[in-house]
Structure formats: C-alpha cells, structure tokens
Amino acid sequence: MSWQTILAIGSGGFIGAVLRAYLNGLISHKFPHDLPYGTLGVNLIGSFIMGLLIAYFMSTTLFSVHAKSFLSTGILGALTTYSTFAIESFFLLNSGHILLAAANISLNAFGTIFTAGSGFYLMKYLLKS
C-alpha cells in the first residue's frame, strides 16, 4: 500500500470519525430511547452511502484508487460503527435486555445489508436514466 493511499484513508477516517460522533449525538438526542438509535442511524446511513459509492465506482473510471480509498475505507469505514454496535449489544445483553439486544442486532445486521443494497440499486437505476 502506498503512502498516498495510507494518507487518503487516514484523512477520510478523520472526517468519518467526526461525522460519526456528530450524527450519533444528533440522532441520539432526537430519538432518546433504550435502543441505541444513534449507532443504528450511522450504520444505516453509512451502508446506504457505501452501496451508492460502490455502484458508482463500478460504472466509472473517474475516481483514482486514492479517492476510492478516501471515501470508502476512510470516511465510511470510520463513520460506520461496528465496534460500538458490538459493545452496545453486549451491554444490552449483560443488563438483561434480551429483546432490545435482539432488536439492535437484527436491525443493524439486516438493516445495513438492506440499505447497502438499496443504495447500490438506486445508483444503478440513476446511472441508467
């Protein structure tokens, strides 16, 4: 991996981490609940955008490897929050909130797959128009 790719990923990661903290706080403030909607929200948003980007990257040669790395691995890799999702799910399970934990796990796992696919197919559709 070149130093330019490493720099692109690191720069994108900085932006994605700041976006994650901001969006997580915003969503958690707007939708206070026992279920961690902030983490769910950033995972769904990030997965949808990843689907859009990958479909677009597959249809064009406009983006360099560095730009693709900046956007996907950097920004979206730092925006989505699998480790946060994992510890929040653990805490829900550990505190006896089995149904909330199951809901959190299911919504994150299936919701992110659905939104990634939705973004992918939306971009494919838009590119045909």
N, CA, C and O atoms as CSV, one atom per row, in Angstrom:
chain,resi,resn,atom,element,x,y,z
A,1,MET,N,N,0.853,-1.171,0.000
A,1,MET,CA,C,0.000,0.000,0.000
A,1,MET,C,C,0.903,1.239,0.000
A,1,MET,O,O,1.862,1.326,0.767
A,2,SER,N,N,0.577,2.180,-0.867
A,2,SER,CA,C,1.407,3.378,-0.989
A,2,SER,C,C,1.123,4.366,0.137
A,2,SER,O,O,0.084,4.295,0.794
A,3,TRP,N,N,2.050,5.278,0.349
A,3,TRP,CA,C,1.860,6.300,1.388
A,3,TRP,C,C,0.694,7.211,1.021
A,3,TRP,O,O,0.036,7.752,1.910
A,4,GLN,N,N,0.422,7.393,-0.287
A,4,GLN,CA,C,-0.708,8.233,-0.701
A,4,GLN,C,C,-2.043,7.582,-0.315
A,4,GLN,O,O,-2.979,8.258,0.112
A,5,THR,N,N,-2.106,6.271,-0.473
A,5,THR,CA,C,-3.327,5.553,-0.085
A,5,THR,C,C,-3.508,5.601,1.424
A,5,THR,O,O,-4.618,5.805,1.914
A,6,ILE,N,N,-2.428,5.416,2.153
A,6,ILE,CA,C,-2.494,5.489,3.621
A,6,ILE,C,C,-2.948,6.887,4.060
A,6,ILE,O,O,-3.778,7.017,4.960
A,7,LEU,N,N,-2.413,7.906,3.437
A,7,LEU,CA,C,-2.807,9.283,3.758
A,7,LEU,C,C,-4.275,9.530,3.404
A,7,LEU,O,O,-4.992,10.190,4.156
A,8,ALA,N,N,-4.720,9.003,2.268
A,8,ALA,CA,C,-6.117,9.161,1.860
A,8,ALA,C,C,-7.056,8.501,2.866
A,8,ALA,O,O,-8.067,9.086,3.255
A,9,ILE,N,N,-6.721,7.283,3.284
A,9,ILE,CA,C,-7.553,6.560,4.254
A,9,ILE,C,C,-7.556,7.288,5.596
A,9,ILE,O,O,-8.608,7.459,6.213
A,10,GLY,N,N,-6.389,7.712,6.040
A,10,GLY,CA,C,-6.307,8.417,7.326
A,10,GLY,C,C,-7.069,9.732,7.318
A,10,GLY,O,O,-7.747,10.062,8.292
A,11,SER,N,N,-6.965,10.483,6.236
A,11,SER,CA,C,-7.697,11.756,6.130
A,11,SER,C,C,-9.203,11.517,6.123
A,11,SER,O,O,-9.963,12.208,6.802
A,12,GLY,N,N,-9.611,10.530,5.345
A,12,GLY,CA,C,-11.032,10.184,5.313
A,12,GLY,C,C,-11.509,9.671,6.660
A,12,GLY,O,O,-12.625,9.968,7.088
A,13,GLY,N,N,-10.657,8.897,7.329
A,13,GLY,CA,C,-11.009,8.375,8.646
A,13,GLY,C,C,-11.254,9.474,9.656
A,13,GLY,O,O,-12.160,9.373,10.483
A,14,PHE,N,N,-10.446,10.531,9.592
A,14,PHE,CA,C,-10.650,11.675,10.478
A,14,PHE,C,C,-12.039,12.284,10.252
A,14,PHE,O,O,-12.777,12.540,11.202
A,15,ILE,N,N,-12.375,12.506,9.000
A,15,ILE,CA,C,-13.682,13.095,8.664
A,15,ILE,C,C,-14.815,12.170,9.081
A,15,ILE,O,O,-15.802,12.613,9.668
A,16,GLY,N,N,-14.671,10.877,8.777
A,16,GLY,CA,C,-15.715,9.911,9.123
A,16,GLY,C,C,-15.931,9.783,10.620
A,16,GLY,O,O,-17.066,9.646,11.077
A,17,ALA,N,N,-14.841,9.828,11.390
A,17,ALA,CA,C,-14.964,9.720,12.852
A,17,ALA,C,C,-15.683,10.933,13.427
A,17,ALA,O,O,-16.514,10.796,14.324
A,18,VAL,N,N,-15.369,12.113,12.916
A,18,VAL,CA,C,-16.043,13.330,13.379
A,18,VAL,C,C,-17.518,13.284,12.984
A,18,VAL,O,O,-18.385,13.631,13.786
A,19,LEU,N,N,-17.807,12.860,11.753
A,19,LEU,CA,C,-19.197,12.722,11.319
A,19,LEU,C,C,-19.951,11.725,12.188
A,19,LEU,O,O,-21.103,11.955,12.555
A,20,ARG,N,N,-19.286,10.608,12.519
A,20,ARG,CA,C,-19.935,9.598,13.359
A,20,ARG,C,C,-20.317,10.174,14.714
A,20,ARG,O,O,-21.441,9.987,15.179
A,21,ALA,N,N,-19.385,10.871,15.344
A,21,ALA,CA,C,-19.670,11.452,16.658
A,21,ALA,C,C,-20.809,12.467,16.561
A,21,ALA,O,O,-21.696,12.496,17.414
A,22,TYR,N,N,-20.778,13.290,15.525
A,22,TYR,CA,C,-21.814,14.317,15.359
A,22,TYR,C,C,-23.179,13.678,15.092
A,22,TYR,O,O,-24.153,13.988,15.778
A,23,LEU,N,N,-23.252,12.787,14.098
A,23,LEU,CA,C,-24.531,12.171,13.744
A,23,LEU,C,C,-25.065,11.289,14.853
A,23,LEU,O,O,-26.268,11.284,15.112
A,24,ASN,N,N,-24.190,10.541,15.516
A,24,ASN,CA,C,-24.619,9.693,16.626
A,24,ASN,C,C,-25.254,10.549,17.725
A,24,ASN,O,O,-26.321,10.218,18.242
A,25,GLY,N,N,-24.593,11.639,18.071
A,25,GLY,CA,C,-25.142,12.533,19.093
A,25,GLY,C,C,-26.445,13.172,18.659
A,25,GLY,O,O,-27.383,13.270,19.451
A,26,LEU,N,N,-26.515,13.605,17.417
A,26,LEU,CA,C,-27.729,14.240,16.893
A,26,LEU,C,C,-28.904,13.272,16.910
A,26,LEU,O,O,-29.989,13.609,17.383
A,27,ILE,N,N,-28.683,12.069,16.392
A,27,ILE,CA,C,-29.754,11.073,16.340
A,27,ILE,C,C,-30.154,10.648,17.750
A,27,ILE,O,O,-31.344,10.532,18.045
A,28,SER,N,N,-29.182,10.415,18.618
A,28,SER,CA,C,-29.486,10.006,19.997
A,28,SER,C,C,-30.269,11.085,20.734
A,28,SER,O,O,-31.138,10.776,21.550
A,29,HIS,N,N,-29.967,12.347,20.452
A,29,HIS,CA,C,-30.677,13.460,21.082
A,29,HIS,C,C,-32.112,13.559,20.556
A,29,HIS,O,O,-33.039,13.823,21.323
A,30,LYS,N,N,-32.292,13.352,19.266
A,30,LYS,CA,C,-33.627,13.460,18.641
A,30,LYS,C,C,-34.512,12.266,18.970
A,30,LYS,O,O,-35.734,12.401,19.036
A,31,PHE,N,N,-33.905,11.091,19.180
A,31,PHE,CA,C,-34.659,9.864,19.430
A,31,PHE,C,C,-34.149,9.170,20.684
A,31,PHE,O,O,-33.587,8.079,20.600
A,32,PRO,N,N,-34.341,9.798,21.861
A,32,PRO,CA,C,-33.847,9.154,23.087
A,32,PRO,C,C,-34.649,7.877,23.375
A,32,PRO,O,O,-35.880,7.883,23.360
A,33,HIS,N,N,-33.941,6.813,23.631
A,33,HIS,CA,C,-34.580,5.531,23.864
A,33,HIS,C,C,-33.535,4.568,24.408
A,33,HIS,O,O,-32.340,4.858,24.369
A,34,ASP,N,N,-33.978,3.436,24.910
A,34,ASP,CA,C,-33.042,2.429,25.393
A,34,ASP,C,C,-32.265,1.774,24.253
A,34,ASP,O,O,-31.124,1.352,24.441
A,35,LEU,N,N,-32.875,1.690,23.078
A,35,LEU,CA,C,-32.192,1.137,21.918
A,35,LEU,C,C,-31.240,2.193,21.366
A,35,LEU,O,O,-31.650,3.341,21.194
A,36,PRO,N,N,-29.989,1.850,21.083
A,36,PRO,CA,C,-29.013,2.843,20.607
A,36,PRO,C,C,-29.262,3.265,19.152
A,36,PRO,O,O,-28.592,2.795,18.233
A,37,TYR,N,N,-30.238,4.160,18.967
A,37,TYR,CA,C,-30.601,4.608,17.626
A,37,TYR,C,C,-29.494,5.397,16.936
A,37,TYR,O,O,-29.434,5.406,15.707
A,38,GLY,N,N,-28.622,6.055,17.684
A,38,GLY,CA,C,-27.531,6.803,17.072
A,38,GLY,C,C,-26.604,5.886,16.291
A,38,GLY,O,O,-26.254,6.176,15.147
A,39,THR,N,N,-26.210,4.788,16.906
A,39,THR,CA,C,-25.343,3.821,16.240
A,39,THR,C,C,-26.071,3.184,15.061
A,39,THR,O,O,-25.503,3.038,13.979
A,40,LEU,N,N,-27.307,2.813,15.271
A,40,LEU,CA,C,-28.100,2.239,14.189
A,40,LEU,C,C,-28.191,3.226,13.029
A,40,LEU,O,O,-28.009,2.846,11.873
A,41,GLY,N,N,-28.472,4.484,13.334
A,41,GLY,CA,C,-28.603,5.501,12.292
A,41,GLY,C,C,-27.343,5.662,11.458
A,41,GLY,O,O,-27.414,5.678,10.229
A,42,VAL,N,N,-26.181,5.781,12.115
A,42,VAL,CA,C,-24.951,5.952,11.338
A,42,VAL,C,C,-24.614,4.688,10.552
A,42,VAL,O,O,-24.061,4.774,9.456
A,43,ASN,N,N,-24.941,3.514,11.098
A,43,ASN,CA,C,-24.695,2.279,10.350
A,43,ASN,C,C,-25.589,2.193,9.113
A,43,ASN,O,O,-25.132,1.783,8.046
A,44,LEU,N,N,-26.856,2.577,9.250
A,44,LEU,CA,C,-27.769,2.547,8.105
A,44,LEU,C,C,-27.376,3.589,7.061
A,44,LEU,O,O,-27.341,3.288,5.868
A,45,ILE,N,N,-27.082,4.802,7.498
A,45,ILE,CA,C,-26.681,5.869,6.577
A,45,ILE,C,C,-25.382,5.486,5.853
A,45,ILE,O,O,-25.287,5.599,4.631
A,46,GLY,N,N,-24.399,5.038,6.613
A,46,GLY,CA,C,-23.123,4.660,6.020
A,46,GLY,C,C,-23.249,3.502,5.051
A,46,GLY,O,O,-22.587,3.492,4.013
A,47,SER,N,N,-24.082,2.529,5.368
A,47,SER,CA,C,-24.283,1.386,4.479
A,47,SER,C,C,-24.966,1.801,3.184
A,47,SER,O,O,-24.606,1.323,2.108
A,48,PHE,N,N,-25.946,2.685,3.285
A,48,PHE,CA,C,-26.630,3.185,2.085
A,48,PHE,C,C,-25.646,3.932,1.188
A,48,PHE,O,O,-25.609,3.710,-0.022
A,49,ILE,N,N,-24.851,4.815,1.785
A,49,ILE,CA,C,-23.871,5.574,1.001
A,49,ILE,C,C,-22.826,4.642,0.398
A,49,ILE,O,O,-22.391,4.855,-0.734
A,50,MET,N,N,-22.418,3.615,1.137
A,50,MET,CA,C,-21.457,2.646,0.598
A,50,MET,C,C,-22.041,1.965,-0.636
A,50,MET,O,O,-21.345,1.795,-1.637
A,51,GLY,N,N,-23.304,1.578,-0.572
A,51,GLY,CA,C,-23.955,0.971,-1.740
A,51,GLY,C,C,-23.954,1.915,-2.933
A,51,GLY,O,O,-23.661,1.505,-4.057
A,52,LEU,N,N,-24.286,3.189,-2.684
A,52,LEU,CA,C,-24.255,4.187,-3.756
A,52,LEU,C,C,-22.859,4.304,-4.362
A,52,LEU,O,O,-22.696,4.258,-5.581
A,53,LEU,N,N,-21.856,4.455,-3.499
A,53,LEU,CA,C,-20.493,4.657,-3.982
A,53,LEU,C,C,-19.966,3.462,-4.772
A,53,LEU,O,O,-19.389,3.638,-5.845
A,54,ILE,N,N,-20.154,2.266,-4.259
A,54,ILE,CA,C,-19.624,1.090,-4.933
A,54,ILE,C,C,-20.268,0.935,-6.308
A,54,ILE,O,O,-19.581,0.632,-7.284
A,55,ALA,N,N,-21.585,1.139,-6.390
A,55,ALA,CA,C,-22.246,1.056,-7.698
A,55,ALA,C,C,-21.691,2.117,-8.642
A,55,ALA,O,O,-21.485,1.846,-9.825
A,56,TYR,N,N,-21.447,3.317,-8.132
A,56,TYR,CA,C,-20.902,4.382,-8.975
A,56,TYR,C,C,-19.463,4.083,-9.376
A,56,TYR,O,O,-19.089,4.274,-10.534
A,57,PHE,N,N,-18.657,3.616,-8.434
A,57,PHE,CA,C,-17.266,3.266,-8.740
A,57,PHE,C,C,-17.195,2.193,-9.834
A,57,PHE,O,O,-16.297,2.211,-10.675
A,58,MET,N,N,-18.154,1.262,-9.810
A,58,MET,CA,C,-18.160,0.184,-10.795
A,58,MET,C,C,-18.535,0.669,-12.189
A,58,MET,O,O,-18.279,-0.016,-13.179
A,59,SER,N,N,-19.139,1.851,-12.266
A,59,SER,CA,C,-19.624,2.343,-13.554
A,59,SER,C,C,-18.734,3.417,-14.167
A,59,SER,O,O,-19.003,3.876,-15.277
A,60,THR,N,N,-17.686,3.824,-13.468
A,60,THR,CA,C,-16.864,4.919,-13.958
A,60,THR,C,C,-15.401,4.688,-13.627
A,60,THR,O,O,-15.062,3.924,-12.723
A,61,THR,N,N,-14.555,5.356,-14.367
A,61,THR,CA,C,-13.122,5.329,-14.069
A,61,THR,C,C,-12.649,6.706,-13.616
A,61,THR,O,O,-11.450,6.985,-13.623
A,62,LEU,N,N,-13.585,7.569,-13.223
A,62,LEU,CA,C,-13.260,8.932,-12.818
A,62,LEU,C,C,-12.475,9.005,-11.510
A,62,LEU,O,O,-11.734,9.962,-11.285
A,63,PHE,N,N,-12.633,8.002,-10.648
A,63,PHE,CA,C,-12.026,8.052,-9.324
A,63,PHE,C,C,-10.736,7.246,-9.280
A,63,PHE,O,O,-10.683,6.108,-9.748
A,64,SER,N,N,-9.713,7.841,-8.722
A,64,SER,CA,C,-8.448,7.130,-8.516
A,64,SER,C,C,-8.590,6.148,-7.359
A,64,SER,O,O,-9.557,6.203,-6.600
A,65,VAL,N,N,-7.628,5.263,-7.236
A,65,VAL,CA,C,-7.595,4.337,-6.097
A,65,VAL,C,C,-7.564,5.133,-4.801
A,65,VAL,O,O,-8.195,4.738,-3.820
A,66,HIS,N,N,-6.841,6.245,-4.781
A,66,HIS,CA,C,-6.736,7.066,-3.573
A,66,HIS,C,C,-8.083,7.695,-3.214
A,66,HIS,O,O,-8.465,7.724,-2.044
A,67,ALA,N,N,-8.797,8.196,-4.215
A,67,ALA,CA,C,-10.108,8.799,-3.962
A,67,ALA,C,C,-11.096,7.748,-3.458
A,67,ALA,O,O,-11.859,8.003,-2.526
A,68,LYS,N,N,-11.078,6.568,-4.077
A,68,LYS,CA,C,-11.957,5.482,-3.628
A,68,LYS,C,C,-11.627,5.092,-2.188
A,68,LYS,O,O,-12.531,4.876,-1.381
A,69,SER,N,N,-10.350,5.001,-1.868
A,69,SER,CA,C,-9.927,4.648,-0.506
A,69,SER,C,C,-10.335,5.728,0.490
A,69,SER,O,O,-10.788,5.420,1.592
A,70,PHE,N,N,-10.175,6.994,0.104
A,70,PHE,CA,C,-10.565,8.121,0.957
A,70,PHE,C,C,-12.045,8.038,1.310
A,70,PHE,O,O,-12.422,8.181,2.473
A,71,LEU,N,N,-12.885,7.807,0.294
A,71,LEU,CA,C,-14.334,7.806,0.507
A,71,LEU,C,C,-14.836,6.538,1.191
A,71,LEU,O,O,-15.610,6.617,2.145
A,72,SER,N,N,-14.406,5.372,0.717
A,72,SER,CA,C,-14.979,4.127,1.238
A,72,SER,C,C,-14.291,3.650,2.517
A,72,SER,O,O,-14.934,3.558,3.563
A,73,THR,N,N,-13.015,3.351,2.449
A,73,THR,CA,C,-12.309,2.842,3.626
A,73,THR,C,C,-12.131,3.939,4.675
A,73,THR,O,O,-12.271,3.687,5.872
A,74,GLY,N,N,-11.822,5.158,4.221
A,74,GLY,CA,C,-11.590,6.265,5.146
A,74,GLY,C,C,-12.863,6.791,5.773
A,74,GLY,O,O,-13.158,6.500,6.932
A,75,ILE,N,N,-13.622,7.570,5.006
A,75,ILE,CA,C,-14.817,8.225,5.572
A,75,ILE,C,C,-15.841,7.203,6.045
A,75,ILE,O,O,-16.252,7.231,7.205
A,76,LEU,N,N,-16.259,6.303,5.162
A,76,LEU,CA,C,-17.332,5.374,5.548
A,76,LEU,C,C,-16.871,4.314,6.532
A,76,LEU,O,O,-17.654,3.850,7.360
A,77,GLY,N,N,-15.601,3.928,6.446
A,77,GLY,CA,C,-15.072,2.976,7.428
A,77,GLY,C,C,-15.083,3.543,8.838
A,77,GLY,O,O,-15.343,2.823,9.802
A,78,ALA,N,N,-14.803,4.828,8.955
A,78,ALA,CA,C,-14.820,5.470,10.273
A,78,ALA,C,C,-16.228,5.896,10.681
A,78,ALA,O,O,-16.536,5.977,11.870
A,79,LEU,N,N,-17.077,6.167,9.699
A,79,LEU,CA,C,-18.451,6.577,10.007
A,79,LEU,C,C,-19.254,5.429,10.594
A,79,LEU,O,O,-19.928,5.599,11.610
A,80,THR,N,N,-19.190,4.277,9.975
A,80,THR,CA,C,-19.958,3.145,10.490
A,80,THR,C,C,-19.282,2.618,11.744
A,80,THR,O,O,-18.073,2.773,11.919
A,81,THR,N,N,-20.050,2.005,12.599
A,81,THR,CA,C,-19.591,1.807,13.971
A,81,THR,C,C,-19.767,0.375,14.463
A,81,THR,O,O,-20.458,0.135,15.453
A,82,TYR,N,N,-19.151,-0.558,13.784
A,82,TYR,CA,C,-19.360,-1.937,14.195
A,82,TYR,C,C,-18.907,-2.211,15.624
A,82,TYR,O,O,-19.599,-2.906,16.368
A,83,SER,N,N,-17.764,-1.679,16.014
A,83,SER,CA,C,-17.292,-1.955,17.373
A,83,SER,C,C,-18.216,-1.327,18.412
A,83,SER,O,O,-18.438,-1.908,19.474
A,84,THR,N,N,-18.749,-0.155,18.117
A,84,THR,CA,C,-19.713,0.474,19.028
A,84,THR,C,C,-20.979,-0.356,19.095
A,84,THR,O,O,-21.515,-0.596,20.177
A,85,PHE,N,N,-21.455,-0.793,17.947
A,85,PHE,CA,C,-22.625,-1.671,17.884
A,85,PHE,C,C,-22.397,-2.928,18.738
A,85,PHE,O,O,-23.285,-3.354,19.477
A,86,ALA,N,N,-21.213,-3.507,18.629
A,86,ALA,CA,C,-20.915,-4.737,19.366
A,86,ALA,C,C,-20.962,-4.510,20.882
A,86,ALA,O,O,-21.566,-5.299,21.608
A,87,ILE,N,N,-20.333,-3.445,21.355
A,87,ILE,CA,C,-20.301,-3.222,22.812
A,87,ILE,C,C,-21.680,-2.806,23.328
A,87,ILE,O,O,-22.064,-3.187,24.434
A,88,GLU,N,N,-22.428,-2.027,22.538
A,88,GLU,CA,C,-23.786,-1.659,22.968
A,88,GLU,C,C,-24.666,-2.897,23.045
A,88,GLU,O,O,-25.465,-3.030,23.972
A,89,SER,N,N,-24.532,-3.799,22.088
A,89,SER,CA,C,-25.300,-5.047,22.120
A,89,SER,C,C,-24.904,-5.885,23.327
A,89,SER,O,O,-25.763,-6.471,23.987
A,90,PHE,N,N,-23.606,-5.946,23.619
A,90,PHE,CA,C,-23.134,-6.662,24.801
A,90,PHE,C,C,-23.739,-6.079,26.076
A,90,PHE,O,O,-24.211,-6.823,26.936
A,91,PHE,N,N,-23.727,-4.751,26.199
A,91,PHE,CA,C,-24.278,-4.110,27.397
A,91,PHE,C,C,-25.773,-4.383,27.537
A,91,PHE,O,O,-26.260,-4.590,28.649
A,92,LEU,N,N,-26.505,-4.385,26.424
A,92,LEU,CA,C,-27.932,-4.704,26.485
A,92,LEU,C,C,-28.130,-6.145,26.967
A,92,LEU,O,O,-28.972,-6.408,27.825
A,93,LEU,N,N,-27.357,-7.064,26.413
A,93,LEU,CA,C,-27.446,-8.465,26.842
A,93,LEU,C,C,-27.044,-8.616,28.302
A,93,LEU,O,O,-27.719,-9.299,29.073
A,94,ASN,N,N,-25.953,-7.984,28.673
A,94,ASN,CA,C,-25.416,-8.098,30.022
A,94,ASN,C,C,-26.364,-7.529,31.071
A,94,ASN,O,O,-26.381,-7.987,32.213
A,95,SER,N,N,-27.154,-6.529,30.681
A,95,SER,CA,C,-28.091,-5.929,31.632
A,95,SER,C,C,-29.458,-6.607,31.590
A,95,SER,O,O,-30.404,-6.134,32.220
A,96,GLY,N,N,-29.566,-7.704,30.856
A,96,GLY,CA,C,-30.804,-8.475,30.842
A,96,GLY,C,C,-31.834,-8.007,29.841
A,96,GLY,O,O,-32.956,-8.514,29.847
A,97,HIS,N,N,-31.507,-7.072,28.991
A,97,HIS,CA,C,-32.434,-6.567,27.976
A,97,HIS,C,C,-32.313,-7.412,26.705
A,97,HIS,O,O,-31.835,-6.949,25.668
A,98,ILE,N,N,-32.756,-8.652,26.821
A,98,ILE,CA,C,-32.576,-9.624,25.740
A,98,ILE,C,C,-33.322,-9.199,24.476
A,98,ILE,O,O,-32.772,-9.286,23.377
A,99,LEU,N,N,-34.565,-8.742,24.619
A,99,LEU,CA,C,-35.340,-8.346,23.438
A,99,LEU,C,C,-34.761,-7.104,22.768
A,99,LEU,O,O,-34.712,-7.028,21.541
A,100,LEU,N,N,-34.324,-6.133,23.566
A,100,LEU,CA,C,-33.684,-4.947,22.978
A,100,LEU,C,C,-32.378,-5.324,22.286
A,100,LEU,O,O,-32.067,-4.804,21.214
A,101,ALA,N,N,-31.626,-6.214,22.889
A,101,ALA,CA,C,-30.375,-6.663,22.266
A,101,ALA,C,C,-30.663,-7.363,20.940
A,101,ALA,O,O,-29.987,-7.115,19.942
A,102,ALA,N,N,-31.662,-8.233,20.935
A,102,ALA,CA,C,-32.023,-8.941,19.705
A,102,ALA,C,C,-32.498,-7.958,18.636
A,102,ALA,O,O,-32.166,-8.102,17.459
A,103,ALA,N,N,-33.275,-6.961,19.052
A,103,ALA,CA,C,-33.731,-5.934,18.099
A,103,ALA,C,C,-32.545,-5.151,17.551
A,103,ALA,O,O,-32.465,-4.907,16.347
A,104,ASN,N,N,-31.633,-4.760,18.421
A,104,ASN,CA,C,-30.458,-3.997,17.993
A,104,ASN,C,C,-29.599,-4.797,17.019
A,104,ASN,O,O,-29.168,-4.276,15.990
A,105,ILE,N,N,-29.357,-6.044,17.342
A,105,ILE,CA,C,-28.539,-6.909,16.485
A,105,ILE,C,C,-29.228,-7.126,15.136
A,105,ILE,O,O,-28.597,-7.018,14.085
A,106,SER,N,N,-30.511,-7.429,15.175
A,106,SER,CA,C,-31.256,-7.680,13.937
A,106,SER,C,C,-31.352,-6.436,13.065
A,106,SER,O,O,-31.122,-6.500,11.857
A,107,LEU,N,N,-31.694,-5.298,13.681
A,107,LEU,CA,C,-31.826,-4.061,12.901
A,107,LEU,C,C,-30.504,-3.646,12.277
A,107,LEU,O,O,-30.471,-3.220,11.123
A,108,ASN,N,N,-29.415,-3.764,13.023
A,108,ASN,CA,C,-28.110,-3.410,12.467
A,108,ASN,C,C,-27.679,-4.393,11.387
A,108,ASN,O,O,-27.239,-3.977,10.315
A,109,ALA,N,N,-27.797,-5.681,11.652
A,109,ALA,CA,C,-27.332,-6.677,10.687
A,109,ALA,C,C,-28.158,-6.640,9.404
A,109,ALA,O,O,-27.609,-6.507,8.310
A,110,PHE,N,N,-29.465,-6.757,9.539
A,110,PHE,CA,C,-30.314,-6.809,8.349
A,110,PHE,C,C,-30.557,-5.425,7.759
A,110,PHE,O,O,-30.653,-5.273,6.541
A,111,GLY,N,N,-30.655,-4.421,8.620
A,111,GLY,CA,C,-30.888,-3.058,8.134
A,111,GLY,C,C,-29.732,-2.546,7.288
A,111,GLY,O,O,-29.950,-1.916,6.253
A,112,THR,N,N,-28.502,-2.811,7.723
A,112,THR,CA,C,-27.357,-2.319,6.952
A,112,THR,C,C,-27.205,-3.064,5.634
A,112,THR,O,O,-26.805,-2.464,4.637
A,113,ILE,N,N,-27.512,-4.349,5.604
A,113,ILE,CA,C,-27.476,-5.092,4.345
A,113,ILE,C,C,-28.541,-4.549,3.403
A,113,ILE,O,O,-28.284,-4.360,2.215
A,114,PHE,N,N,-29.727,-4.301,3.926
A,114,PHE,CA,C,-30.822,-3.760,3.115
A,114,PHE,C,C,-30.477,-2.366,2.586
A,114,PHE,O,O,-30.690,-2.080,1.408
A,115,THR,N,N,-29.943,-1.495,3.458
A,115,THR,CA,C,-29.647,-0.140,2.996
A,115,THR,C,C,-28.455,-0.109,2.041
A,115,THR,O,O,-28.439,0.701,1.114
A,116,ALA,N,N,-27.461,-0.968,2.245
A,116,ALA,CA,C,-26.349,-1.048,1.289
A,116,ALA,C,C,-26.871,-1.488,-0.080
A,116,ALA,O,O,-26.500,-0.913,-1.103
A,117,GLY,N,N,-27.719,-2.492,-0.096
A,117,GLY,CA,C,-28.318,-2.949,-1.354
A,117,GLY,C,C,-29.206,-1.891,-1.975
A,117,GLY,O,O,-29.208,-1.718,-3.194
A,118,SER,N,N,-29.961,-1.182,-1.151
A,118,SER,CA,C,-30.820,-0.099,-1.660
A,118,SER,C,C,-29.999,0.993,-2.321
A,118,SER,O,O,-30.339,1.472,-3.402
A,119,GLY,N,N,-28.918,1.380,-1.665
A,119,GLY,CA,C,-28.038,2.388,-2.249
A,119,GLY,C,C,-27.424,1.909,-3.547
A,119,GLY,O,O,-27.342,2.661,-4.519
A,120,PHE,N,N,-26.989,0.652,-3.565
A,120,PHE,CA,C,-26.383,0.074,-4.766
A,120,PHE,C,C,-27.369,0.102,-5.931
A,120,PHE,O,O,-27.034,0.580,-7.015
A,121,TYR,N,N,-28.574,-0.402,-5.716
A,121,TYR,CA,C,-29.553,-0.465,-6.800
A,121,TYR,C,C,-30.094,0.910,-7.181
A,121,TYR,O,O,-30.426,1.138,-8.344
A,122,LEU,N,N,-30.186,1.816,-6.233
A,122,LEU,CA,C,-30.594,3.182,-6.571
A,122,LEU,C,C,-29.580,3.815,-7.517
A,122,LEU,O,O,-29.960,4.436,-8.510
A,123,MET,N,N,-28.301,3.663,-7.214
A,123,MET,CA,C,-27.274,4.239,-8.092
A,123,MET,C,C,-27.286,3.567,-9.458
A,123,MET,O,O,-27.157,4.245,-10.478
A,124,LYS,N,N,-27.438,2.255,-9.495
A,124,LYS,CA,C,-27.516,1.562,-10.785
A,124,LYS,C,C,-28.696,2.106,-11.601
A,124,LYS,O,O,-28.566,2.319,-12.807
A,125,TYR,N,N,-29.831,2.330,-10.959
A,125,TYR,CA,C,-31.001,2.880,-11.626
A,125,TYR,C,C,-30.734,4.302,-12.129
A,125,TYR,O,O,-31.054,4.635,-13.271
A,126,LEU,N,N,-30.154,5.126,-11.276
A,126,LEU,CA,C,-29.861,6.511,-11.653
A,126,LEU,C,C,-28.870,6.596,-12.811
A,126,LEU,O,O,-28.970,7.482,-13.659
A,127,LEU,N,N,-27.934,5.688,-12.839
A,127,LEU,CA,C,-26.940,5.691,-13.913
A,127,LEU,C,C,-27.540,5.290,-15.261
A,127,LEU,O,O,-27.015,5.666,-16.309
A,128,LYS,N,N,-28.638,4.526,-15.238
A,128,LYS,CA,C,-29.317,4.145,-16.477
A,128,LYS,C,C,-30.149,5.284,-17.031
A,128,LYS,O,O,-30.371,5.365,-18.240
A,129,SER,N,N,-30.614,6.169,-16.148
A,129,SER,CA,C,-31.510,7.262,-16.568
A,129,SER,C,C,-30.794,8.319,-17.358
A,129,SER,O,O,-31.410,9.299,-17.779
